[in-house]
Amino acid sequence: MTAFFMHCYKKTKQLLCICLLAFLATSANAASSSLNIRSADLVALEDDYVLNADVDVKFTEEVEQAVNKGFELNFLIEFQLVTPRKYWFDDEIKTVSQRIVLSYHALSRQYLVIRGDQQKTFATLAEAQQDLATVRDLKVMQKSELDKGLIYRAILLMRLDHKKLPKSLQVDALGSNDWKMSSQRFEWSPSLLKSESK
């Protein structure tokens, strides 16, 4: 009888430990900032291909406070097109990156999102985040750079550029989940040159 109770006790203890670990992992994810690419596609536009993508962007309270204090956040969108090789490294066809800067202008009480020479203003951080999360018509290559008949693989990443953080934040960012903002490696096989006449 004692052996039976000891066996049940050990099983219950193990189950409680597993539940506690699952809870801690969920809490850690809920308390961290994140970038998650939901979708991406290449669209033909005249002689070019442009990139459209949607990203889930989530900031913790610490990151939001840093933005509201006037710290700039620099994000990088990194796109690559390759042709897969079976027995060697993939052949890199094109690599394009775009920097997006998110900041708060205290005098005008507006949030700014800057992409290249394009600047947009927003009344709330939520609106600025929504714009940050949407990539539209980013020119990545010309149709003439591609060869018909080849299979292509597209790769997309989005991340916070820690090197561009102010020195006072770089130290905090090293060991904090609040500042570990890097998306997954999003890959897909785009349909390119399908509609082109031979």
C-alpha positions as CSV (number, residue, x, y, z in Angstrom):
1,M,0.0,0.0,0.0
2,T,2.8,2.4,0.9
3,A,4.5,1.6,-2.4
4,F,1.3,2.5,-4.3
5,F,1.1,5.9,-2.5
6,M,4.8,6.6,-3.1
7,H,4.3,5.8,-6.8
8,C,1.2,8.2,-7.0
9,Y,3.2,10.9,-5.2
10,K,6.1,10.7,-7.6
11,K,3.7,10.8,-10.6
12,T,1.8,13.8,-9.2
13,K,5.1,15.6,-8.4
14,Q,6.3,15.1,-12.0
15,L,3.0,16.3,-13.4
16,L,3.2,19.5,-11.2
17,C,6.7,20.1,-12.4
18,I,5.7,19.8,-16.1
19,C,2.7,22.1,-15.5
20,L,5.0,24.7,-13.8
21,L,7.5,24.6,-16.6
22,A,4.8,25.0,-19.2
23,F,3.3,28.0,-17.3
24,L,6.8,29.7,-16.9
25,A,7.4,29.2,-20.7
26,T,4.0,30.7,-21.5
27,S,4.6,33.6,-19.1
28,A,8.1,34.3,-20.6
29,N,6.6,34.4,-24.1
30,A,3.8,36.6,-23.0
31,A,6.2,39.0,-21.4
32,S,8.6,39.4,-24.3
33,S,8.5,41.6,-27.4
34,S,8.2,39.7,-30.7
35,L,8.2,39.9,-34.5
36,N,6.4,37.2,-36.3
37,I,6.1,37.1,-40.1
38,R,2.6,36.0,-41.0
39,S,2.8,36.2,-44.8
40,A,5.0,37.4,-47.6
41,D,4.8,37.4,-51.4
42,L,6.5,38.8,-54.5
43,V,4.3,40.7,-56.9
44,A,5.0,41.7,-60.5
45,L,4.8,45.5,-61.0
46,E,5.7,46.7,-64.5
47,D,9.4,45.7,-64.9
48,D,10.0,44.9,-61.3
49,Y,9.1,42.5,-58.5
50,V,8.0,44.1,-55.2
51,L,7.7,42.6,-51.8
52,N,4.5,42.6,-49.7
53,A,4.6,41.2,-46.2
54,D,2.6,41.2,-43.0
55,V,4.2,40.9,-39.6
56,D,2.9,40.6,-36.1
57,V,4.7,43.2,-34.0
58,K,4.4,43.1,-30.2
59,F,6.2,45.4,-27.8
60,T,6.5,45.0,-24.0
61,E,5.8,47.9,-21.7
62,E,9.6,48.5,-21.3
63,V,10.0,48.9,-25.1
64,E,6.9,51.2,-25.3
65,Q,8.3,53.3,-22.5
66,A,11.7,53.6,-24.3
67,V,9.9,54.8,-27.5
68,N,7.8,57.3,-25.5
69,K,11.0,58.7,-23.9
70,G,12.3,59.5,-27.3
71,F,14.6,56.5,-28.1
72,E,14.7,55.5,-31.8
73,L,14.1,51.9,-32.7
74,N,15.8,50.8,-35.9
75,F,14.4,47.7,-37.6
76,L,15.8,45.9,-40.6
77,I,13.9,44.0,-43.2
78,E,16.2,41.6,-45.0
79,F,15.2,39.8,-48.2
80,Q,17.1,37.3,-50.2
81,L,16.3,35.3,-53.3
82,V,18.3,32.2,-54.0
83,T,18.3,29.2,-56.3
84,P,18.6,26.0,-54.3
85,R,21.5,23.6,-55.0
86,K,21.4,20.0,-54.0
87,Y,25.0,19.4,-53.2
88,W,26.4,22.9,-52.5
89,F,25.4,26.2,-51.0
90,D,22.4,28.0,-52.5
91,D,23.2,30.4,-55.3
92,E,22.5,33.9,-54.1
93,I,20.6,35.9,-56.8
94,K,19.6,39.0,-54.9
95,T,19.9,40.5,-51.4
96,V,17.9,43.6,-50.4
97,S,17.5,45.3,-47.0
98,Q,15.4,48.2,-45.8
99,R,15.7,50.1,-42.6
100,I,12.6,51.3,-40.8
101,V,13.0,53.8,-37.9
102,L,10.3,54.2,-35.3
103,S,10.5,57.2,-32.9
104,Y,8.4,59.6,-30.9
105,H,8.5,63.4,-31.5
106,A,7.7,65.0,-28.1
107,L,7.0,68.5,-29.4
108,S,4.4,67.4,-31.9
109,R,3.3,64.4,-29.8
110,Q,3.4,62.2,-32.8
111,Y,5.0,58.9,-33.6
112,L,7.2,58.7,-36.7
113,V,7.8,55.8,-39.0
114,I,10.6,56.4,-41.5
115,R,11.4,54.1,-44.5
116,G,14.1,55.6,-46.7
117,D,13.0,59.1,-47.7
118,Q,9.4,58.4,-46.8
119,Q,8.1,59.5,-43.4
120,K,4.6,58.9,-41.9
121,T,3.2,60.4,-38.7
122,F,0.7,58.8,-36.3
123,A,-1.2,59.9,-33.2
124,T,-0.7,56.6,-31.3
125,L,2.0,54.0,-30.9
126,A,-0.5,51.3,-31.9
127,E,-1.0,53.0,-35.3
128,A,2.7,53.3,-35.8
129,Q,3.2,49.6,-34.9
130,Q,0.5,48.7,-37.5
131,D,2.4,50.6,-40.1
132,L,5.7,49.0,-39.0
133,A,4.0,45.6,-39.4
134,T,3.0,46.2,-43.0
135,V,5.5,46.0,-45.9
136,R,4.1,47.2,-49.2
137,D,5.6,47.6,-52.7
138,L,9.3,47.3,-51.6
139,K,11.2,46.9,-54.8
140,V,13.5,44.0,-54.6
141,M,14.5,43.2,-58.2
142,Q,13.9,43.7,-61.9
143,K,12.4,40.9,-64.0
144,S,15.4,41.0,-66.2
145,E,17.6,39.7,-63.3
146,L,15.8,36.4,-63.4
147,D,16.1,33.4,-65.7
148,K,13.1,31.4,-66.9
149,G,13.0,27.7,-65.9
150,L,14.9,28.2,-62.7
151,I,13.4,27.4,-59.3
152,Y,13.7,30.2,-56.8
153,R,13.5,30.3,-53.0
154,A,12.7,33.6,-51.2
155,I,13.8,34.2,-47.6
156,L,12.6,37.1,-45.4
157,L,13.7,38.2,-41.9
158,M,12.8,41.2,-39.8
159,R,14.8,42.2,-36.7
160,L,15.7,45.0,-34.3
161,D,19.1,46.4,-35.1
162,H,20.7,46.4,-31.6
163,K,23.8,48.2,-32.8
164,K,21.7,51.3,-33.5
165,L,20.3,51.4,-29.9
166,P,21.7,54.1,-27.6
167,K,24.6,52.9,-25.5
168,S,22.4,53.1,-22.4
169,L,19.9,50.6,-23.8
170,Q,22.4,48.3,-25.4
171,V,23.5,46.9,-22.1
172,D,19.9,46.3,-21.0
173,A,19.1,44.7,-24.3
174,L,21.8,42.1,-24.0
175,G,20.1,40.0,-21.3
176,S,16.5,41.0,-21.7
177,N,13.6,39.3,-23.6
178,D,12.1,42.7,-24.0
179,W,14.7,43.6,-26.6
180,K,15.1,40.2,-28.3
181,M,13.2,41.1,-31.4
182,S,14.0,38.9,-34.4
183,S,11.5,37.2,-36.6
184,Q,11.6,33.6,-37.7
185,R,13.3,32.8,-41.1
186,F,10.3,33.0,-43.4
187,E,10.8,31.0,-46.6
188,W,8.6,30.4,-49.6
189,S,8.8,29.4,-53.3
190,P,7.6,32.4,-55.3
191,S,6.0,31.9,-58.8
192,L,8.2,34.2,-60.9
193,L,8.1,34.8,-64.7
194,K,5.1,32.5,-65.0
195,S,3.0,35.0,-67.0
196,E,5.9,36.2,-69.2
197,S,5.6,35.3,-72.9
198,K,8.5,33.2,-74.3
